[in-house]
Amino acid sequence: MHIEKGRTHTQSERLSTGTRFGASAMALAGALTLAALLPASAAQAQAAAAADPAAADASTDDIIVTAQFREQNVQRTPIAITAISAETLEARGQVSVMDIAAQAPNVNLQANAPNGPSLQAHIRGIGQTDFNYAFEPGVGLYVDDVYYSTLTGSVLDLLDLERIEVLRGPQGTLAGMNSIGGSIKLYTKKPNGKNGGYVEATIGDYARRDFRGSADFSIVPDRLAVRIAGVSRNQDGYVTRYDFACTHPALAATYTIPSQAEGKNCKLGTEGGKSYVGLRGSVRWTPSDRLEININGDVSKDKSEAAPQTLLYVGMTTATGYQPGTGAIAQTYPMWSTAATNGLTLWNATTQTSPFLSYSPWSGAGDTFTTSPYVNYATYANAKPIDGSPAYSVAPVSKVSGWGISANIDYDLSDKLKLTSITAYRSYDADWAQDVDATNLSNAVLTYHTSNWQFSQELRLAASLFDDKVDLVVGGFYIKRKSAYSGTVDQGPIIFYEDDTIPARNWAAFANASWRITDKLELNGGIRYSEEKKSFNFGRGGRPGATAAPYFPCVVNGVNYGNVHVAFCGLNGAQGNYSGSNVDYRGILQYQWTPSLMTYASISTGFKGGGVNPRPYYPDQARPFDPETLTAYELGAKTTFFDRKLRVNVSAFVNKYKDFIASVFSRTATAPNTGCFFNTSELSCSFFVNAGKATLKGLELEVQAQPVRGFTIDGSASWLGFKYNSLSGCAVGVNAGCTAPAGGLGAGIAYGMMLPYAPKRKFSLGAQYVIELGDVGSLTPRVDYSYQSMQEANTINNALAKIPAFSLVNAGLTWKSADEDWQLSAQVSNLTNELYYTGIGQNNNTAMVTGAPGAPRQWWLTLKRKF
């Protein structure tokens, strides 16, 4: 990464739904006050700086990015970009791609229980939460310009990186399909041939044990170099699973609840624990001054525990049925009947509490064993399946193993012409499980096995024309992938096995140009044409041992699929298909008023690919849905003040969002939904349809300041507004003009509702000060504060499916030796021990709400040695 100094490059313990400052803000204020006082106590450091004018330069660093296919100073790039250097990542103690969201405006990154090792990424309110391969990501993820095509396998470790670029807004012409919200680009360190490297070890809370390192070797001086980097991360989980029969023996004896605990220990295990290893190797070969070849290979194995989840609310089972939050869909829940639960329901109608609730932000916590919010009674087993099939259990894991190889080739055909080729192959297998109800009753246990391979090829030809006044890039992109999804779905009344394969491919041609009309005025434009095809091949199997009705032998086209629920037999061998094309464009006018002030105005588009309903019950429900599209209008300014001691970047945008995808529910057997067999006392059939139009608008601010040498302040703030402009009948539940079945229920969306995982407000502030200690080295305290307002967890904005606002404080203290070869840091996350949730899940089929609690306060120590 190019970093330049001094000049401009020419290229709590309880929840609240309101603002949560409180103790976090007090801790931040105290830390910032200490940081502000530190310069006054560092006279020796200031005197040394005065003796060295170059060292005394207090200015912000410039990061060079490649967002527009060429190297540019981030301050002269007309895109809203959060650029993060490796040094900043280390100072903040960030080791996962999800960690960077706290400091990036209008960016939301997380991984929750239903999606296992899958990244839920949203930028400016646009993204994707469902991991199923029928759906495409809404945010493009790249590593060394190689596209990662699925959500699963994208929770990446930040191993040996040079920088991260977070591009906000649609990147349709630059990044292609599925960058409708934006893109996140990770760039690893290239071999430099300096025969150096580092090793580091970390110990910490919850038995944390991490090791990282890299080594760089020169094979042929100035021509061939190799770099190897590796990481190992291990840590126990912070949500404890207890055996209910062991902790509540009286209830267990009354209701004959089986025990899984061994001996006298009631603890079954934990959730949220980490076990990850990864290795990357890189080769950099420059056979001539015009040709550079970079080959990268990586392998990783993640054997982490299931994502943390706790039970927060249980809906009452009544004669008329109840849906927490809305009551809009009257239905009963047979899975909570006496036959289903051995006589014990989740809700005690007499005491208005649930013995399975140890903590709830609303009401109903009746657990007599503990009141901890980090406890559940999940067994990942079903001791008495309702369908009569044998009992079973699954491993509480969230595993993914993958590998990949890529070749990035740059060849200077002439001084004005450059050819770039990016070829890559990637593959992974993943397994995870979810105990949906988080109790030992286990009326909804889901298991998943997914796999994916992809081959991608990109070619670019870059030219500098007309005395370097025009930069032109033309190219093409192709990707082919095949995904497979299988697993057991336990929905209470029925249990079945899914076995689906999803082949897909996409190709695109693009062109981007920049024309420097004058020394100050520049016009940028681009266009991309894309085509995509996707098939969804369905397979449905029964539960071994389930022989009674409604399970019958299923034979389709001479293939025996065993005893399958009567509803699913016809899906075996069925195929749903989607194909489409799209044209994206981009236009930007930027003006460099002074060397320290640039403004721009842009219009750009993007799209998220269409697909096929992945969860039908009969073949006629396997229907395609079209892509989502977005047109963005943006104004921005990038500025530096006070001899580059202060940098302020702002952007404002209005996004027109069309054909957003919504889930539609139906319980009737009216055409074309003749296969919907469920009735009002059971579960619902669902479709996915393009449901309407909406507008998003927002403001973003990023600030970096270095008022004196060594003292750095960085911050960000964002605001996001949203409204529906029009909704189809499918979206609101009215069937006029709706392609879903007559008599069915729509998604329940109403005007005035918000998008999920799109908080209206985000704010972050960080500060650090380097205290020079002469021959002893230096000492750097740092503190980071972040705040995120309430956000919805689903599209219909249910009252109980809201993620409360929260604020976090992280702090650290780092010592470096005078030669910077040794480094020791002590860090703590969630300093105020705030109880917060990264996700809330309301399951309409099980009448309960679960939450994904964020990690409590944790500390760690890291020792690093460079060589």
C-alpha positions, 0 to 999 in steps of 0.5 A: 500500500502506498501511504504518503505524508505531507503532500497530496498525491497527483493520482449495559446491562439492560436494553433500550430502544432509544439512544444508549450513551450512559456509561459508555459515553462516560468511559469515552469522555474519560478516555478522551480527556486523558488523551487530550492531557497526554500531549501536555505531559510529553514535553520530551517527545515534543522537543525531539520532534522540534529538533527533527522538522520532518518528524514534527510534521503533523499531518494525516496520511494519504491512502492510495486506492484502486477503486477505478482500476488505477492508483489514485489518492483516496482524496481525489477519487470521486466515490464515497470510500472508507479506506483502512490501512493495516496499521489502523486495523492493528491499532483497533484490534480488528481481526475479522471483516465484521469488525470494520463496520463500526467505523464505516458510515452506513455499513452493517456486517454480521453473522447470526445463527440462522445463517451459520458461517455466512456474512450478512452485509448491508451498505446504505440499507441494501444487502442480503440476509438469507444465505440460500444460493437462490439469492445473490449478495447485495454487497460485493466482496473481493479479495485481491480483486477476486469476487466471492460469489456467496454469503457463506464462506465470506466471514473472512479473517483479516490476515496479513492485509495491506488495506481495505476499501469499503465503497458505498453506493452501487458499483455496477460498472466497476464491480459488476453484479451484486454490488447494488449496495456497494463493495468491500475489497480486501488487498493482501500484502504482496511479497517484497523480497526483503526477507522479513516478517513477524510472529505474534501470540495472543492470550485472553478472556474465554481461553483465547489463544491466537497465533499469527505470522508471516514471512517474506523471502527473496528467491531471485533478487528483484525478480522472484519473491515468496510470502507465507502468512498463517493464523490460528484462532481459538476461543471458548464461547460466551453463551452457555448451554445447560441441560434443562433436566439437570438444572430443573429436576422437579419439572423434568421428573413431572414431564419426563424430559430426557437428560443429555448431561453426563455426570453431575455437570449440567453444562452441555457446551457453549455457543460462539466459540472460535476454532479457525486456522488459515494459511496463505502463500503468495508468489510475485514474479517480475520476469521483466520490467513490463510484466508482473505475475502474482499468484496467491493460494489460500486454505482455511478450516473453521470448526467454530461452535454454533453462533450464539442464540438465546430465547427472549420471548414465548408467545402464548398458545391459545385456542385462536392462536397468537403471533408475537408483535402483530397478531396479524396471522391467527394460527395455533401451534401444534408443536406446543401441544401435549403430544409434541412436548411431553406435556410441558409447553413453552408458556405457563398460562397460570404464571404468565412466565416460561421456565425456559426464559432466563432473561427477556427484555420484555416479559415472561422470564420464569427460569428458576436456575439463572437470570443470565442473558448468556444462557440457553437450554438448546440441545440440538436434538429432538427426542420425540419427533411429531411425525413419529420418526426416530429421535436424532441429534446434531452437532452444534457447529458452524464449520466451513473449509475452503481453498482457492488459487488466483493469478493476477497478471499485469503486462505493460504493452507500452507506456500507454497500454496495460493488460490485466488478467485475473483468473481464480478458482475457489471452493468450500464446504460448510456445515452448521446447525440451529436449534431454533427454539433454543430449548430442550424441546427442540421442536425446530432443529435445522441442519445445513450442508452447503458446498460451492465451487466457482471459476472466474476470469476478468480481463482489462485493457487500460489505455492513456490517451490524448496526451494523458487527458483520457484514461480508458479501461475496457474489459470483460468478466465471466464467472461460473459456479455450482452450489449444493445445499442439503440438510434436515428441516424440522418444522414440528408437524413435518420433518424432511430432507432437502438436497438441492443443486444450483448451477449459475453463470454470469458474464459481462462487458464493461468500459470506464473512462476518465477525461481531464477536461481541464486541470481542475475539471474531470468527467468520469463515465462507465457502462456495463452489460451483464447476463446471468443464468441460474437453475435450481434443482430440487430434491426432497427426502423423508426421515429414516423410520417415518413410515406412517401417513403422510409419508409414502414411498416416493418414486420419480422417473424410476428413482426411489427417494424413500418414504417422503411426505406426500407434499414433497414427492413431486419436487424430486427432479423438478427444476426452476430456472431464471435468466436475465440481463442488465445494463448499468451506467455511471457518470461523475463530474468532479472539480478540484477547486484547490489542492485540498478541496474536491467536489463531485456529483454522480449518478450510478446504477447497480443490480442484484441478480434474480433467482428461483423460490428455493423453499417450495412445497410443490413444483408450481411454487418453484417460481422465478423472481427478477433482479433488484435495481438501484439508481443512486444520485450523490453529491460529495466533497473531500477536503483537507484543512490546516496544512493537512492536519484535518481531513473532512469527507462528506457525501449525500445521496438519494437512491431509487430502489426498484423491484425489491424482493419480499416473501409472500405467505399463503395458506390456501390451495387456490390456483396457481398454488394448488400444492399448498397443503397446509391449513390455518392450524399449521405452517405457511407456504411462501413465495418470493416476489418483486414487491415495489419501489422505495427511496433511500436517502442519507448523509455521511461524514468521515473525519481524521485529524492530527492536531499535533504529532502523534495525536490522531483522532478519527470519526464517522457519522451517518444518517439513513432515511427510507420510505416505500413509494409503491407496494404491490398487492403481494407486499401488503397482503392485498391480492389485486395485481398480485401473482401470488395465489388468491386468498393468500396473505402478502408479506405484510409490508406497510408504508412507513416501515423500515428496511431490516438491518438499516439503522437510521444513525451510526456514529464512531469516534476514536483517538490515540496518542503516541508517547515517545519514551526515547530508548525505551520505545513508545507507548500508545493508548487508544480508545474507540467508541461506536453507536448504532441506533435501533434497527428492524430485524425483518421487513414487516417491522414486528414489535418484538423483532427490533434490534435495540440501539447500543453503544460500545467502547473498546480500548487498548494500550500498545508498547513498541520498542525503539527499533519497533521490532518488539510490540506488546499490546493490552486490549479490551472490547466492550469496556462497559460490558454492554448487553446488546444484540446483533440480531433478533429472530421472530419465527412465525411458525414457532411463536417465539423470539430469539436473540443473538447477544453480542460478546460481553467484555473481553480482554486480551494481550498480544506479543509481536516480534518483527524480523 
